[in-house]
Amino acid sequence: MTSTEWQYESARDLDLPRLERLRVFPREPDMLVYAVRLTSALLMRLWLRTYHRLSVTGQDNLPKRESFVMVANHSSHLDALCLLAALQLGRVHHAFPAAARDYFFVRSSRLMTAAVLVNALPFDRQDRTCQSLDVCRQLLAVPGNVLIIFPEGTRSATGQVGQFRSGVGMLLAGTRHPVVPCYLDGAYQSWSRRQWFPRPGRIRLTIGEPRTYFDREAGIDSARAICAELRNKVLALAGDRQWPRYRQGVLS
């Protein structure tokens, strides 16, 4: 019987200060961060199901092993937490909500929350968007990863579903990575951008059927068409739960 010599390799960012290590992506494994994230995920799920009575419909639509993208409407800081809570607990370290670098990765408090608790991927909304999309592609190339994207780009100020930006269409065009449309109802009422703290209220997450866009050629026209189609799928999941004056995302 032969034995192979085991060699330990330290993290490549080990010489960086801890906060700087959290800004780097992809991040190197850190057992302390893993333990904190897993513990917070359990507590967060308990809180969402008691304080916000979170219910999830369509959970069987989530791909089990392959990498995929989740897209949803965005009106609250609770949105990413609800989507993460819909995943199997074992995927908590392999799920990456895309978060604005200029908002979540500047102040230390937001950085700790985004990188440690949520495992967010820093995304450049204004400059270097192409580089951020390349990072997303690399992430999806690894089996089992989940990328969470809010195509509106920012939280809605009214709860109305805004237009989807073209980035997600550029990411998906010509690829076989499934994308799963989702609709969140109640998160805006529980914690809108005008509120300092969340208040109790029921949140319902509806998960639609996955789809792919491997038959679409890469390009801005395809990207816009994909975004329009995904937005319609998200709105269709709302059904009668989106209040009348915002039904189908159009003011009456």
N, C-alpha and C positions, 0 to 999 in steps of 0.2 A: 504494500500500500504506500502510495506516495502522498506527501503532504505539501501544500503550497504555503509559502510564507505570506502571512498577513501583514500588510503595511498600512499604517494610519496616515492619512493625509489631512492636515488641518485646513480649516476653511480659508479660502483665498482672501476674504475680507477681514481676517482676524485682527489685523493691525489697525483697523479703523475704529474710531470711537463708536460706542453702541448705537447712538442716534444716527450716525452716518451709515452704519451697517443696515439700519432699517430703511434708509432712503434708496439704497442700492437694489436693483432688480435685474435678474432673479436673485432672491436672497439665499444665503447659505443656510443649511439646516442648523437649528439652535434648539436644543432639548428644552431649555427653559421657556423659550417662546412657544414651542409646541405644547408644553404642559399648560401654560397660561391660556393659550388659544382654545384648547380642548375644554378646559374648565369653564371658560367664559361662554363657549358655545352651548354647553349644557345649561348654564344659568340663564342664558339669553332665551333658549327655547322654552324653558319653564316660565320665564317672565312673559314672553309673547303669548303663551297659551293660557295664562291666568289673567294678566293685566289687560291684554288686548284680545283675548279669546280667538287667537289666530286659528283659522281653518284653511285647509289646503285641499283643493279639488284638482284631479288630473295628475296626481303624483306618478302614476304608472306611465305617463308620457315621457318621463325623463329617461334618456339613454342610460343603460346600466354600466357599461364598461368604457365605451369610446368617449373621446373628448367632444364637448359640445358647447354651444353658446346659449345663454338665456338672455332674452331681451324683455323689458317691461316698461310700463309707464313710470314716471318718476315725479313724486310730489312730496317726499318726506325722507328724512334720514333713516326711517324705519324700513324703507324699501329693501335695501341690501340685506338687512338682518332677516327679513321675512323670506327672501329667496334662499339665503343660506340655510335657514331652518327647514326648508323643504327638501334639502339634500340629505342623503344618508350621512350619519355622523362620521363615518370613516372617510368621507371626502372633504372634511373641513380644512385639511391642509393642502388640498388640491383644487380648491375653489377660489377664484380671484375676481372680486368685483373691480371693475375699472373705475378709478377715482381721480378726480382732477388734481394734478400735481400742484397747481398754484393755490389750492385751497387746503388739501389734506396733508401735504408733505412739506409745509413751511413751519408752522408752529409745533412745538414739541408735543403738546397735549393731543392735537389732532393726529400727528404723526404716529404716536404710540397707539392710539385707537385704530387708525387705518391699517398700519403694518402688522401690529401684534394681534389685536382682537379680530379684525375683519380680513386680514391677509390681502389687502387691497393692492392692485397693480397701479402704479402711478402713470397717469395718462396726460399727455400735453394737449390741451384743448385748442390752443392758438398756434404756437410754434412747434415744430418737430412732430407734427401729427403722423407723418409717414413713418418716422422711427418708432413711434408708439404702436402703430399698426403692425410693424415688423415684429415687435416684441409679442404682440397678441398672436401672430401667426406661429412664432416659435413655441409659445405656450400650448397652442392647440395641436402642434405636431407631436406632443408627448401624450401617449394614451392615458385616459382617465382624468384629464384636467377639465375643469369647468370655468368658462369665462362668462362673467356677468356684466352686461352692458345696458346702460340706460341711454338709448339713442337720442333722447331730447337734449342731452348734454348738460342739463341743469335741472334743479327742482322747479316744477310748475308753481307759479305764484297764485294760481286760481284753482288748481286741481284739474283743469282742462288738459287733455293730452295734446301736447304740442307736436310740431313737425319733427320727424326723425332726421337727424343729420346723416350725411352720406357715408361716414366712416364705417359703419357696420355693414353697409352694402359693399364697400370696397373690400372689406375683410372677407366676406362670404362668397362673392362672385367667383365662379369657377372652381369652388372647392366642394368636397364631400362632407365637410363638417356640419352636423345637424345644428339647426337653430330652433330654439323652443320659445314661442311667444307666450308671455304671461301678462295677466292683468291683476293689479292690486287695488282693492276697494277698501276704503276706510283709513288708510294710512295718512291721507291728507287731513282728515278730520281729527285724527289722533295727534299728529305732530306736523303741522304745516311750517313753512319757513318763517312765519310771523310769531310762532310760539317758542318760548325759551325751553319748556319742558313738555314731554309727552303727557297726554291725559288719557284716561281709560276709554276704550272704545273698541268695537269689534272690527277686526281686519280679516278680509277674505282674499285668498290668493287662488286664482284660477290658472291652471297650466294647460296650454294648448298642445296640439300634436306637433311633433318635430317636422321640419322640412329642410331640404337642401337646395342649393343653387349652383350645382356643378355644371348645369347646362347654360349658364349665363356667362358671356364673355366679360373679362375684366374691362372696366371703363366707367366713366362717370355716368353715362346713360343707364347702364345696368345697375349701378350702385343706387341711383335715385329710384329706379323702378323697384328694386328690392326693398328699399326703405319704405316706400309707399305701401307695398304689399304687406310688410311686417306691421306697419302701423294699423292697417285695416284689420289684420288678424288680432292684434291686441284689443282694438276697439270692439271687435265682434265678440270677444270673450266677456266684455263688460255686460252685454245684454241689457236688462232693465235696471241694473244696479248703478249705472252712471246717471246722475240726476238729470231730469229732462232738459234743462237749458244748456247742458253740455253734451247731450246725447250725440253720438257719432263725432264728438270733438268739434262741433260747430255751434256757435252761439245762436240761439233762437230769438 
